[in-house]
């Protein structure tokens, strides 16, 4: 569910990506640390979905792209 929400065209993925790019940057540490309370729970869902403990498979998520199985297979083959 977290990955699905993240894959939508919304403010959430843009905000999360912008914030995550600041992690490790001493000059902007106060910025990303100030967003932990807001974005932290969502990041936990992306990292480890506590509501879905039985599904443990590795999958690739193609955010923002509508690809059919043939296109995905071609991409995986060619890298």
MOPAC internal coordinates of N, CA, C and O (Angstrom, degrees):
PM7 1SCF
backbone

  N    0.0000 0     0.00 0     0.00 0    0    0    0
  C    1.4505 1     0.00 0     0.00 0    1    0    0
  C    1.5222 1   111.42 1     0.00 0    2    1    0
  O    1.2310 1   120.91 1   137.73 1    3    2    1
  N    1.3169 1   115.86 1   -42.27 1    3    2    1
  C    1.4612 1   119.23 1   178.36 1    5    3    2
  C    1.5138 1   111.75 1   -61.79 1    6    5    3
  O    1.2310 1   120.71 1   137.89 1    7    6    5
  N    1.3340 1   116.25 1   -42.11 1    7    6    5
  C    1.4669 1   120.35 1   179.49 1    9    7    6
  C    1.5229 1   110.80 1   -66.19 1   10    9    7
  O    1.2310 1   120.46 1   142.55 1   11   10    9
  N    1.3159 1   116.72 1   -37.45 1   11   10    9
  C    1.4661 1   119.81 1   178.59 1   13   11   10
  C    1.5261 1   110.43 1   -63.09 1   14   13   11
  O    1.2310 1   120.51 1   132.53 1   15   14   13
  N    1.3192 1   116.63 1   -47.47 1   15   14   13
  C    1.4683 1   120.43 1   179.79 1   17   15   14
  C    1.5250 1   110.15 1   -61.77 1   18   17   15
  O    1.2310 1   120.66 1   138.69 1   19   18   17
  N    1.3317 1   116.35 1   -41.31 1   19   18   17
  C    1.4669 1   120.73 1   179.56 1   21   19   18
  C    1.5249 1   111.57 1   -63.46 1   22   21   19
  O    1.2310 1   120.53 1   146.82 1   23   22   21
  N    1.3342 1   116.58 1   -33.18 1   23   22   21
  C    1.4661 1   120.06 1  -176.10 1   25   23   22
  C    1.5265 1   113.23 1   -76.77 1   26   25   23
  O    1.2310 1   119.90 1   167.52 1   27   26   25
  N    1.3175 1   117.79 1   -12.48 1   27   26   25
  C    1.4665 1   120.56 1   178.91 1   29   27   26
  C    1.5225 1   110.88 1   -73.29 1   30   29   27
  O    1.2310 1   121.07 1   -27.58 1   31   30   29
  N    1.3060 1   115.56 1   152.42 1   31   30   29
  C    1.4674 1   121.02 1   175.77 1   33   31   30
  C    1.5253 1   107.04 1   -76.46 1   34   33   31
  O    1.2310 1   120.64 1   -81.96 1   35   34   33
  N    1.3284 1   116.39 1    98.04 1   35   34   33
  C    1.4655 1   119.94 1  -175.65 1   37   35   34
  C    1.5253 1   110.07 1  -152.13 1   38   37   35
  O    1.2310 1   121.59 1    -4.88 1   39   38   37
  N    1.3128 1   114.55 1   175.12 1   39   38   37
  C    1.4615 1   120.36 1   177.47 1   41   39   38
  C    1.5231 1   111.16 1   -66.27 1   42   41   39
  O    1.2310 1   120.13 1   154.32 1   43   42   41
  N    1.3355 1   117.35 1   -25.68 1   43   42   41
  C    1.4589 1   120.60 1  -171.90 1   45   43   42
  C    1.5243 1   112.43 1   -63.90 1   46   45   43
  O    1.2310 1   120.04 1   128.71 1   47   46   45
  N    1.3276 1   117.52 1   -51.29 1   47   46   45
  C    1.4643 1   117.96 1  -178.39 1   49   47   46
  C    1.5230 1   110.99 1   -66.82 1   50   49   47
  O    1.2310 1   120.17 1   145.25 1   51   50   49
  N    1.3337 1   117.29 1   -34.75 1   51   50   49
  C    1.4625 1   119.73 1   179.19 1   53   51   50
  C    1.5255 1   110.84 1   -65.69 1   54   53   51
  O    1.2310 1   120.72 1   135.62 1   55   54   53
  N    1.3278 1   116.24 1   -44.38 1   55   54   53
  C    1.4666 1   120.92 1   179.23 1   57   55   54
  C    1.5158 1   110.74 1   -65.24 1   58   57   55
  O    1.2310 1   120.53 1   135.56 1   59   58   57
  N    1.3256 1   116.60 1   -44.44 1   59   58   57
  C    1.4620 1   120.72 1  -179.53 1   61   59   58
  C    1.5236 1   111.05 1   -64.05 1   62   61   59
  O    1.2310 1   119.79 1   135.11 1   63   62   61
  N    1.3201 1   118.00 1   -44.89 1   63   62   61
  C    1.4664 1   120.78 1   179.46 1   65   63   62
  C    1.5234 1   111.60 1   -63.03 1   66   65   63
  O    1.2310 1   120.68 1   135.45 1   67   66   65
  N    1.3204 1   116.30 1   -44.55 1   67   66   65
  C    1.4668 1   120.53 1   179.23 1   69   67   66
  C    1.5212 1   110.52 1   -60.48 1   70   69   67
  O    1.2310 1   120.85 1   135.74 1   71   70   69
  N    1.3196 1   115.98 1   -44.26 1   71   70   69
  C    1.4620 1   120.90 1  -179.13 1   73   71   70
  C    1.5245 1   111.24 1   -66.73 1   74   73   71
  O    1.2310 1   120.04 1   135.53 1   75   74   73
  N    1.3242 1   117.54 1   -44.47 1   75   74   73
  C    1.4637 1   120.79 1  -177.92 1   77   75   74
  C    1.5289 1   111.94 1   -64.97 1   78   77   75
  O    1.2310 1   119.82 1   152.29 1   79   78   77
  N    1.3207 1   117.95 1   -27.71 1   79   78   77
  C    1.4672 1   120.42 1   177.04 1   81   79   78
  C    1.5241 1   111.89 1   -68.26 1   82   81   79
  O    1.2310 1   120.52 1   160.52 1   83   82   81
  N    1.3341 1   116.61 1   -19.48 1   83   82   81
  C    1.4626 1   120.83 1  -179.50 1   85   83   82
  C    1.5253 1   113.09 1   -87.16 1   86   85   83
  O    1.2310 1   120.13 1   164.52 1   87   86   85
  N    1.3310 1   117.36 1   -15.48 1   87   86   85
  C    1.4635 1   120.54 1  -178.98 1   89   87   86
  C    1.5265 1   109.16 1   -61.67 1   90   89   87
  O    1.2310 1   120.89 1   -51.29 1   91   90   89
  N    1.3164 1   115.90 1   128.71 1   91   90   89
  C    1.4555 1   121.66 1  -178.76 1   93   91   90
  C    1.5143 1   113.55 1    94.33 1   94   93   91
  O    1.2310 1   120.13 1   170.08 1   95   94   93
  N    1.3202 1   117.36 1    -9.92 1   95   94   93
  C    1.4626 1   122.51 1   178.99 1   97   95   94
  C    1.5278 1   108.17 1   -91.33 1   98   97   95
  O    1.2310 1   120.52 1   -73.37 1   99   98   97
  N    1.3177 1   116.62 1   106.63 1   99   98   97
  C    1.4732 1   121.43 1  -176.53 1  101   99   98
  C    1.5258 1   112.40 1   -57.25 1  102  101   99
  O    1.2310 1   120.50 1   144.53 1  103  102  101
  N    1.3166 1   116.66 1   -35.47 1  103  102  101
  C    1.4610 1   120.99 1  -177.87 1  105  103  102
  C    1.5351 1   112.20 1   -66.12 1  106  105  103
  O    1.2310 1   120.44 1   149.49 1  107  106  105
  N    1.3309 1   116.77 1   -30.51 1  107  106  105
  C    1.4643 1   121.17 1  -176.96 1  109  107  106
  C    1.5287 1   112.87 1  -113.49 1  110  109  107
  O    1.2310 1   120.25 1  -163.22 1  111  110  109
  N    1.3135 1   117.12 1    16.78 1  111  110  109
  C    1.4640 1   120.44 1  -177.12 1  113  111  110
  C    1.5282 1   111.86 1   -57.45 1  114  113  111
  O    1.2310 1   120.29 1   139.90 1  115  114  113
  N    1.3257 1   117.05 1   -40.10 1  115  114  113
  C    1.4648 1   120.26 1  -179.56 1  117  115  114
  C    1.5290 1   112.03 1   -62.45 1  118  117  115
  O    1.2310 1   120.35 1   150.33 1  119  118  117
  N    1.3302 1   116.95 1   -29.67 1  119  118  117
  C    1.4652 1   120.72 1  -178.93 1  121  119  118
  C    1.5211 1   110.23 1   -69.73 1  122  121  119
  O    1.2310 1   120.20 1   125.73 1  123  122  121
  N    1.3545 1   117.23 1   -54.27 1  123  122  121
  C    1.4555 1   117.78 1  -176.73 1  125  123  122
  C    1.5185 1   111.77 1   -70.18 1  126  125  123
  O    1.2310 1   119.92 1   147.68 1  127  126  125
  N    1.3235 1   117.76 1   -32.32 1  127  126  125
  C    1.4717 1   118.98 1   177.52 1  129  127  126
  C    1.5244 1   111.40 1   -65.58 1  130  129  127
  O    1.2310 1   120.00 1   148.37 1  131  130  129
  N    1.3262 1   117.61 1   -31.63 1  131  130  129
  C    1.4676 1   120.76 1   179.99 1  133  131  130
  C    1.5310 1   112.12 1   -70.01 1  134  133  131
  O    1.2310 1   119.95 1   164.69 1  135  134  133
  N    1.3135 1   117.70 1   -15.31 1  135  134  133
  C    1.4621 1   121.41 1  -177.73 1  137  135  134
  C    1.5259 1   113.06 1  -100.42 1  138  137  135
  O    1.2310 1   119.78 1   178.87 1  139  138  137
  N    1.3215 1   118.02 1    -1.13 1  139  138  137
  C    1.4635 1   121.13 1  -177.20 1  141  139  138
  C    1.5270 1   111.78 1   -60.53 1  142  141  139
  O    1.2310 1   119.90 1   135.85 1  143  142  141
  N    1.3230 1   117.81 1   -44.15 1  143  142  141
  C    1.4726 1   120.15 1  -178.51 1  145  143  142
  C    1.5249 1   111.61 1   -62.57 1  146  145  143
  O    1.2310 1   120.12 1   146.66 1  147  146  145
  N    1.3093 1   117.38 1   -33.34 1  147  146  145
  C    1.4654 1   121.11 1  -178.47 1  149  147  146
  C    1.5254 1   111.70 1   -83.47 1  150  149  147
  O    1.2310 1   120.17 1   130.66 1  151  150  149
  N    1.3212 1   117.28 1   -49.34 1  151  150  149
  C    1.4657 1   121.32 1  -174.27 1  153  151  150
  C    1.5249 1   113.57 1   -90.10 1  154  153  151
  O    1.2310 1   120.00 1   160.49 1  155  154  153
  N    1.3175 1   117.61 1   -19.51 1  155  154  153
  C    1.4582 1   121.65 1  -176.36 1  157  155  154
  C    1.5170 1   114.88 1   -54.10 1  158  157  155
  O    1.2310 1   119.18 1   129.39 1  159  158  157
  N    1.3421 1   119.17 1   -50.61 1  159  158  157
  C    1.4672 1   119.44 1   179.82 1  161  159  158
  C    1.5301 1   112.72 1   -60.12 1  162  161  159
  O    1.2310 1   120.26 1   142.10 1  163  162  161
  N    1.3149 1   117.11 1   -37.90 1  163  162  161
  C    1.4549 1   119.71 1   178.31 1  165  163  162
  C    1.5286 1   110.76 1   -67.23 1  166  165  163
  O    1.2310 1   120.46 1   140.23 1  167  166  165
  N    1.3198 1   116.73 1   -39.77 1  167  166  165
  C    1.4681 1   120.56 1   177.70 1  169  167  166
  C    1.5223 1   110.64 1   -61.09 1  170  169  167
  O    1.2310 1   120.57 1   142.84 1  171  170  169
  N    1.3330 1   116.51 1   -37.16 1  171  170  169
  C    1.4652 1   120.27 1   177.62 1  173  171  170
  C    1.5224 1   110.31 1   -61.67 1  174  173  171
  O    1.2310 1   119.99 1   138.58 1  175  174  173
  N    1.3248 1   117.63 1   -41.42 1  175  174  173
  C    1.4628 1   120.24 1   178.10 1  177  175  174
  C    1.5252 1   111.76 1   -63.83 1  178  177  175
  O    1.2310 1   120.18 1   143.61 1  179  178  177
  N    1.3175 1   117.26 1   -36.39 1  179  178  177
  C    1.4661 1   119.89 1   176.96 1  181  179  178
  C    1.5208 1   111.37 1   -69.09 1  182  181  179
  O    1.2310 1   120.84 1   140.90 1  183  182  181
  N    1.3231 1   116.00 1   -39.10 1  183  182  181
  C    1.4621 1   120.98 1  -176.59 1  185  183  182
  C    1.5200 1   111.55 1   -72.47 1  186  185  183
  O    1.2310 1   120.61 1   131.68 1  187  186  185
  N    1.3523 1   116.44 1   -48.32 1  187  186  185
  C    1.4598 1   120.81 1  -174.71 1  189  187  186
  C    1.5170 1   108.39 1  -152.68 1  190  189  187
  O    1.2310 1   119.87 1   -77.99 1  191  190  189
  N    1.3097 1   117.86 1   102.01 1  191  190  189
  C    1.4590 1   122.74 1  -177.18 1  193  191  190
  C    1.5251 1   110.12 1   -70.69 1  194  193  191
  O    1.2310 1   119.62 1   -77.02 1  195  194  193
  N    1.3392 1   118.32 1   102.98 1  195  194  193
  C    1.4635 1   120.50 1  -177.49 1  197  195  194
  C    1.5261 1   113.08 1   -69.01 1  198  197  195
  O    1.2310 1   119.64 1   164.32 1  199  198  197
  N    1.3166 1   118.29 1   -15.68 1  199  198  197
  C    1.4674 1   121.60 1   179.85 1  201  199  198
  C    1.5198 1   112.04 1   -84.92 1  202  201  199
  O    1.2310 1   119.70 1   168.59 1  203  202  201
  N    1.3071 1   118.18 1   -11.41 1  203  202  201
  C    1.4580 1   121.40 1  -175.12 1  205  203  202
  C    1.5233 1   109.49 1  -132.06 1  206  205  203
  O    1.2310 1   120.74 1  -107.55 1  207  206  205
  N    1.3166 1   116.20 1    72.45 1  207  206  205
  C    1.4623 1   120.42 1  -175.21 1  209  207  206
  C    1.5215 1   113.10 1   -80.74 1  210  209  207
  O    1.2310 1   119.48 1   161.49 1  211  210  209
  N    1.3366 1   118.60 1   -18.51 1  211  210  209
  C    1.4608 1   119.45 1  -176.82 1  213  211  210
  C    1.5290 1   113.51 1   -82.33 1  214  213  211
  O    1.2310 1   119.52 1   156.19 1  215  214  213
  N    1.3068 1   118.52 1   -23.81 1  215  214  213
  C    1.4644 1   121.60 1  -178.38 1  217  215  214
  C    1.5215 1   109.86 1   -89.21 1  218  217  215
  O    1.2310 1   120.43 1   -72.67 1  219  218  217
  N    1.3028 1   116.79 1   107.33 1  219  218  217
  C    1.4649 1   121.93 1  -179.99 1  221  219  218
  C    1.5250 1   108.87 1  -126.65 1  222  221  219
  O    1.2310 1   120.66 1  -106.58 1  223  222  221
  N    1.3131 1   116.34 1    73.42 1  223  222  221
  C    1.4562 1   120.64 1   178.56 1  225  223  222
  C    1.5158 1   109.23 1  -124.99 1  226  225  223
  O    1.2310 1   121.02 1   -28.45 1  227  226  225
  N    1.3046 1   115.66 1   151.55 1  227  226  225
  C    1.4604 1   121.08 1   175.05 1  229  227  226
  C    1.5201 1   108.46 1   -88.94 1  230  229  227
  O    1.2310 1   120.87 1   -56.30 1  231  230  229
  N    1.3161 1   115.95 1   123.70 1  231  230  229
  C    1.4560 1   120.75 1   178.47 1  233  231  230
  C    1.5159 1   108.79 1  -134.79 1  234  233  231
  O    1.2310 1   121.11 1   -26.25 1  235  234  233
  N    1.3097 1   115.49 1   153.75 1  235  234  233
  C    1.4519 1   121.34 1   175.40 1  237  235  234
  C    1.5158 1   108.05 1  -104.34 1  238  237  235
  O    1.2310 1   120.84 1   -47.21 1  239  238  237
  N    1.3154 1   116.01 1   132.79 1  239  238  237
  C    1.4545 1   121.53 1   178.93 1  241  239  238
  C    1.5222 1   108.50 1  -106.12 1  242  241  239
  O    1.2310 1   120.68 1   -57.13 1  243  242  241
  N    1.3245 1   116.31 1   122.87 1  243  242  241
  C    1.4531 1   121.77 1   177.62 1  245  243  242
  C    1.5239 1   107.48 1   -98.84 1  246  245  243
  O    1.2310 1   120.02 1   -84.62 1  247  246  245
  N    1.3129 1   117.56 1    95.38 1  247  246  245
  C    1.4528 1   122.52 1  -175.13 1  249  247  246
  C    1.5208 1   111.37 1   -71.75 1  250  249  247
  O    1.2310 1   121.01 1   -53.15 1  251  250  249
  N    1.3049 1   115.66 1   126.85 1  251  250  249
  C    1.4547 1   120.72 1   173.87 1  253  251  250
  C    1.5161 1   115.49 1    78.14 1  254  253  251
  O    1.2310 1   119.79 1  -171.46 1  255  254  253
  N    1.3078 1   118.01 1     8.54 1  255  254  253
  C    1.4578 1   120.07 1  -179.22 1  257  255  254
  C    1.5218 1   109.70 1  -122.60 1  258  257  255
  O    1.2310 1   120.67 1   -46.69 1  259  258  257
  N    1.3133 1   116.32 1   133.31 1  259  258  257
  C    1.4607 1   121.44 1   174.49 1  261  259  258
  C    1.5220 1   107.49 1   -99.57 1  262  261  259
  O    1.2310 1   120.67 1   -84.00 1  263  262  261
  N    1.3208 1   116.32 1    96.00 1  263  262  261
  C    1.4555 1   121.78 1  -178.15 1  265  263  262
  C    1.5187 1   109.77 1  -112.67 1  266  265  263
  O    1.2310 1   120.62 1   -38.98 1  267  266  265
  N    1.3254 1   116.41 1   141.02 1  267  266  265
  C    1.4578 1   118.88 1   174.30 1  269  267  266
  C    1.5301 1   108.34 1   -86.08 1  270  269  267
  O    1.2310 1   120.59 1    -6.19 1  271  270  269
  N    1.3320 1   116.49 1   173.81 1  271  270  269
  C    1.4692 1   120.70 1  -176.20 1  273  271  270
  C    1.5297 1   112.12 1   -60.62 1  274  273  271
  O    1.2310 1   120.21 1   143.41 1  275  274  273
  N    1.3178 1   117.21 1   -36.59 1  275  274  273
  C    1.4665 1   121.29 1   179.84 1  277  275  274
  C    1.5318 1   110.97 1   -64.58 1  278  277  275
  O    1.2310 1   120.33 1   136.63 1  279  278  277
  N    1.3157 1   116.97 1   -43.37 1  279  278  277
  C    1.4669 1   121.03 1   179.24 1  281  279  278
  C    1.5299 1   111.19 1   -64.85 1  282  281  279
  O    1.2310 1   120.60 1   139.35 1  283  282  281
  N    1.3072 1   116.46 1   -40.65 1  283  282  281
  C    1.4660 1   120.28 1   179.01 1  285  283  282
  C    1.5216 1   110.11 1   -64.84 1  286  285  283
  O    1.2310 1   120.33 1   135.47 1  287  286  285
  N    1.3311 1   116.98 1   -44.53 1  287  286  285
  C    1.4671 1   120.66 1   179.23 1  289  287  286
  C    1.5233 1   110.90 1   -60.92 1  290  289  287
  O    1.2310 1   120.26 1   138.47 1  291  290  289
  N    1.3223 1   117.12 1   -41.53 1  291  290  289
  C    1.4675 1   121.06 1   179.00 1  293  291  290
  C    1.5253 1   110.43 1   -63.99 1  294  293  291
  O    1.2310 1   120.75 1   136.65 1  295  294  293
  N    1.3307 1   116.17 1   -43.35 1  295  294  293
  C    1.4645 1   120.60 1   178.91 1  297  295  294
  C    1.5277 1   110.95 1   -62.79 1  298  297  295
  O    1.2310 1   120.40 1   135.48 1  299  298  297
  N    1.3343 1   116.85 1   -44.52 1  299  298  297
  C    1.4642 1   120.42 1   179.95 1  301  299  298
  C    1.5247 1   111.17 1   -63.79 1  302  301  299
  O    1.2310 1   120.23 1   142.65 1  303  302  301
  N    1.3239 1   117.16 1   -37.35 1  303  302  301
  C    1.4644 1   121.46 1  -179.54 1  305  303  302
  C    1.5249 1   111.40 1   -68.52 1  306  305  303
  O    1.2310 1   120.54 1   136.87 1  307  306  305
  N    1.3286 1   116.58 1   -43.13 1  307  306  305
  C    1.4622 1   121.43 1  -175.52 1  309  307  306
  C    1.5233 1   113.84 1   -91.18 1  310  309  307
  O    1.2310 1   120.65 1   170.28 1  311  310  309
  N    1.3187 1   116.36 1    -9.72 1  311  310  309
  C    1.4682 1   120.28 1   178.90 1  313  311  310
  C    1.4528 1   110.70 1    73.80 1  314  313  311
  O    1.2310 1   120.10 1   180.00 1  315  314  313

